[in-house]
Amino acid sequence: MSRHMLARFLRLAVMSCVLLACLLALHTPALAIAIYNDLVQASVSAGTLPPGTSIFFFPSSSSTSQFFNGNALATAAASFTPGGATALATGFASGPGSSFADSSASATTQGSLFNFNTTTVTFPLTISHNRNLSSTTIPLGGESDFVFSDGSFSLTLDNSSTLQSNFSSCSAPNCNSFDSGSDTFLFALTPGSHSLRLSVSAFGEASAFSATPEPASLLLLGSTMAGLGGLVRWKGRRQKEKD
């Protein structure tokens, strides 16, 4: 192999290596995905009522909110029935690029307790609850910023908290929190009327990010392609001169 042939071979080899490095740097990352799913349900019921007492439930209010941008979706739903309430918040965010999802739901049902006796009586109430929270991130070749889930329920008698669920949230990359059961309480009701309020809420938040090629990498790729094109044209001219 002549000196000129060896020089051309080395130039072509160097250009090929630079081009391969650029292509590896420009590979499209897999999507980063963050998902949350939060469900909270609760209901309250009365047992055998003492003589001279009664209970009456009526629906009160519900609210939902959702916000998302980029490649994301968030939904929320809330409902109530006399003595029961449900809140649901779901959402996901994914790359490439960045996206964000946020949703919340809450519902409240209220009741009135009556003691028509002239003395204090014991009034039994049972609250059943179900809370299922989950958070998942899938950073396949990308980055997941965060995912967060939260849900709660509470029972209030005469504006005084009777039962408040323990604060529970999911923020780990893969987290599941499940709580289901029932509790019975005996209330000492003084004569007259009393207010009862049952509330549930669910909240979730997620963001995901996948990197995109940097401008410097794009410039390097363009320069390499231009150099290879010039090398091919130069070889063509040299071949014509020899012919």
C-alpha positions as CSV (number, residue, x, y, z in Angstrom):
1,M,0.0,0.0,0.0
2,S,1.4,3.4,-1.1
3,R,1.9,6.3,1.3
4,H,-1.0,8.2,-0.3
5,M,-3.3,5.2,-0.1
6,L,-2.4,4.7,3.6
7,A,-3.1,8.4,4.3
8,R,-6.5,8.2,2.6
9,F,-7.4,5.0,4.5
10,L,-6.4,6.6,7.9
11,R,-8.5,9.7,7.1
12,L,-11.5,7.6,6.2
13,A,-11.1,5.5,9.4
14,V,-10.9,8.6,11.6
15,M,-14.0,10.1,10.0
16,S,-15.9,6.8,10.4
17,C,-15.1,6.6,14.1
18,V,-16.2,10.1,14.7
19,L,-19.5,9.5,12.8
20,L,-20.1,6.3,14.9
21,A,-19.6,8.2,18.1
22,C,-22.1,10.9,17.1
23,L,-24.7,8.3,16.2
24,L,-24.3,6.6,19.6
25,A,-24.6,10.0,21.3
26,L,-27.8,10.8,19.3
27,H,-29.7,7.7,20.0
28,T,-33.3,8.4,21.1
29,P,-33.8,7.5,24.8
30,A,-36.6,5.2,25.8
31,L,-39.6,6.9,27.5
32,A,-39.5,7.8,31.1
33,I,-42.9,7.1,32.6
34,A,-44.5,8.1,36.0
35,I,-47.9,6.8,37.0
36,Y,-50.2,7.2,40.0
37,N,-53.5,5.8,40.9
38,D,-55.3,6.8,44.1
39,L,-58.7,5.6,45.4
40,V,-60.3,6.4,48.7
41,Q,-63.7,5.3,49.8
42,A,-65.5,5.5,53.2
43,S,-69.0,5.0,54.5
44,V,-70.7,5.3,57.9
45,S,-73.7,3.4,59.2
46,A,-75.6,3.2,62.5
47,G,-76.2,0.0,64.5
48,T,-79.1,-0.6,66.7
49,L,-80.4,2.8,67.8
50,P,-81.3,3.4,71.4
51,P,-84.9,4.5,72.1
52,G,-85.5,8.1,71.4
53,T,-82.6,8.6,69.0
54,S,-82.3,8.9,65.2
55,I,-79.9,9.6,62.4
56,F,-80.3,11.3,59.1
57,F,-77.7,11.5,56.2
58,F,-77.7,13.8,53.3
59,P,-75.1,14.5,50.6
60,S,-73.0,17.6,50.9
61,S,-70.4,18.4,48.3
62,S,-67.6,17.2,46.0
63,S,-64.8,18.8,44.0
64,T,-62.2,17.7,41.4
65,S,-59.3,19.4,39.7
66,Q,-56.7,18.2,37.1
67,F,-53.8,19.8,35.3
68,F,-51.4,18.4,32.8
69,N,-49.0,19.4,30.1
70,G,-46.7,17.8,27.6
71,N,-47.2,14.1,27.1
72,A,-49.4,13.6,30.2
73,L,-52.9,13.0,31.3
74,A,-54.7,13.5,34.6
75,T,-58.2,12.6,35.7
76,A,-60.2,13.0,38.9
77,A,-63.7,11.9,40.0
78,A,-65.6,12.3,43.3
79,S,-69.0,11.1,44.3
80,F,-71.1,10.8,47.5
81,T,-74.2,9.0,48.7
82,P,-76.0,9.5,52.0
83,G,-73.5,8.0,54.4
84,G,-70.7,7.4,51.9
85,A,-68.1,9.1,49.7
86,T,-65.5,8.2,47.0
87,A,-62.5,10.1,45.6
88,L,-60.4,8.9,42.7
89,A,-57.3,10.6,41.2
90,T,-55.2,9.1,38.4
91,G,-52.5,10.3,36.0
92,F,-49.4,9.6,34.1
93,A,-46.5,11.6,32.5
94,S,-43.9,10.4,30.0
95,G,-41.1,11.6,27.8
96,P,-39.4,12.4,25.5
97,G,-39.1,15.9,26.6
98,S,-40.8,16.8,29.9
99,S,-44.4,16.4,31.1
100,F,-46.4,16.9,34.2
101,A,-49.7,15.6,35.6
102,D,-51.6,16.7,38.7
103,S,-55.2,15.8,39.9
104,S,-57.2,15.8,43.1
105,A,-60.7,14.8,44.2
106,S,-62.7,15.2,47.4
107,A,-66.2,14.4,48.6
108,T,-68.1,15.0,51.8
109,T,-71.4,13.6,53.1
110,Q,-73.1,14.9,56.2
111,G,-75.6,13.7,58.8
112,S,-77.6,14.8,61.8
113,L,-77.9,12.8,65.0
114,F,-80.9,13.4,67.3
115,N,-81.3,12.5,71.0
116,F,-84.9,13.2,72.0
117,N,-84.3,11.9,75.5
118,T,-83.7,14.1,78.5
119,T,-80.5,12.2,79.4
120,T,-77.3,11.3,77.6
121,V,-77.5,8.0,75.6
122,T,-74.9,5.9,73.8
123,F,-75.1,6.0,70.0
124,P,-73.1,3.4,67.9
125,L,-71.6,4.3,64.5
126,T,-69.5,2.1,62.2
127,I,-67.2,3.6,59.6
128,S,-65.9,1.4,56.8
129,H,-62.9,2.6,54.7
130,N,-60.8,1.5,51.8
131,R,-57.7,3.4,50.6
132,N,-55.6,2.1,47.8
133,L,-52.6,4.2,46.6
134,S,-49.9,3.3,44.1
135,S,-47.0,5.1,42.4
136,T,-44.7,3.7,39.7
137,T,-41.8,5.1,37.7
138,I,-40.3,3.4,34.6
139,P,-37.1,5.3,33.7
140,L,-36.3,3.2,30.6
141,G,-33.3,5.0,29.2
142,G,-34.6,8.3,30.4
143,E,-35.1,10.0,33.8
144,S,-38.2,10.1,36.0
145,D,-38.4,13.2,38.2
146,F,-41.0,12.1,40.7
147,V,-44.3,10.5,41.4
148,F,-46.5,11.1,44.5
149,S,-49.8,9.7,45.8
150,D,-51.8,10.6,48.8
151,G,-55.3,9.9,50.2
152,S,-57.2,10.4,53.4
153,F,-60.6,10.1,55.1
154,S,-62.0,11.6,58.3
155,L,-65.1,11.5,60.5
156,T,-66.1,14.5,62.5
157,L,-68.8,14.8,65.2
158,D,-69.9,18.3,66.2
159,N,-66.8,19.9,64.5
160,S,-64.5,17.7,66.7
161,S,-62.4,15.1,64.9
162,T,-63.4,11.6,65.9
163,L,-61.5,9.5,63.4
164,Q,-58.7,10.7,61.2
165,S,-56.8,8.4,58.9
166,N,-53.1,8.2,59.5
167,F,-51.2,10.3,57.0
168,S,-50.1,7.9,54.3
169,S,-48.4,8.7,51.0
170,C,-46.5,6.9,48.2
171,S,-43.5,8.7,46.8
172,A,-41.0,5.8,46.1
173,P,-40.3,4.8,42.5
174,N,-42.5,1.8,43.0
175,C,-44.9,2.1,46.0
176,N,-48.2,0.5,47.0
177,S,-50.2,1.4,50.1
178,F,-53.5,-0.4,50.9
179,D,-55.7,0.1,53.9
180,S,-59.1,-1.5,54.3
181,G,-61.3,-2.1,57.4
182,S,-64.0,-0.9,59.7
183,D,-64.3,0.6,63.1
184,T,-67.2,1.0,65.5
185,F,-67.5,3.9,67.8
186,L,-69.9,4.5,70.7
187,F,-70.8,8.2,71.1
188,A,-72.2,9.6,74.3
189,L,-74.9,11.9,72.9
190,T,-76.3,14.7,75.1
191,P,-79.9,15.7,74.6
192,G,-80.5,17.6,71.3
193,S,-79.1,17.5,67.8
194,H,-75.6,16.8,66.7
195,S,-73.8,17.2,63.3
196,L,-71.8,14.5,61.6
197,R,-69.4,14.9,58.7
198,L,-67.5,12.2,56.6
199,S,-64.9,13.4,54.2
200,V,-62.5,11.6,51.7
201,S,-59.8,13.0,49.5
202,A,-57.3,11.7,46.9
203,F,-54.3,13.5,45.3
204,G,-51.6,12.5,42.9
205,E,-48.7,14.2,41.1
206,A,-46.2,13.0,38.5
207,S,-43.5,14.4,36.2
208,A,-41.2,12.6,33.8
209,F,-38.3,13.8,31.7
210,S,-36.3,12.2,28.9
211,A,-33.3,14.0,27.5
212,T,-33.1,15.1,23.9
213,P,-29.9,15.4,21.7
214,E,-27.8,18.4,22.6
215,P,-27.1,21.1,19.9
216,A,-23.3,20.5,20.2
217,S,-23.9,16.8,19.3
218,L,-26.0,17.9,16.3
219,L,-23.2,20.3,15.2
220,L,-20.6,17.6,15.5
221,L,-22.7,15.2,13.4
222,G,-23.2,17.8,10.7
223,S,-19.5,18.6,10.6
224,T,-18.6,14.9,10.3
225,M,-21.1,14.4,7.4
226,A,-19.7,17.4,5.6
227,G,-16.1,16.1,6.1
228,L,-17.0,12.7,4.7
229,G,-18.7,14.4,1.7
230,G,-15.6,16.4,1.0
231,L,-13.4,13.3,1.3
232,V,-15.6,11.4,-1.3
233,R,-15.4,14.4,-3.7
234,W,-11.6,14.6,-3.3
235,K,-11.2,10.9,-4.1
236,G,-13.3,11.3,-7.2
237,R,-11.1,14.1,-8.5
238,R,-7.9,12.2,-7.8
239,Q,-9.3,9.2,-9.7
240,K,-10.2,11.3,-12.7
241,E,-6.6,12.8,-12.8
242,K,-5.1,9.4,-12.8
243,D,-7.5,8.3,-15.7
